Amino acid sequence: MLEIEPAQGGQGIANSIEFPPRMKCAIFAEVSANLAEGPAIWLVSVAHGLAVAGSHVTVLLRNRISNDTVLRPLVGHPRVT
């Protein structure tokens, strides 16, 4: 059984881990983000997950956006362009 001891200040060890500097990354997938299909949802999920983790993400799209339903979680996110 794994036990986690409190770090200084009473916080759990996970709160005291120092992570490396945040990444800048670009994501491209040969999918249409205008369609609510699996590959487009995967693209958005990966981009959103990286951004929430602190990375700066550039999403490169195959087509111009005509329907932002799938992309809505990324629109206006400060770490996604």
Secondary structure, 3 states (H helix, E strand, C coil): CCCCCCCHHHCCHHHHCCCCCCCEEEEECCCCCCCCCHHHHHHHHHHHHHHHCCCEEEEECCCCCCCCCCCCCCCCCCCEC
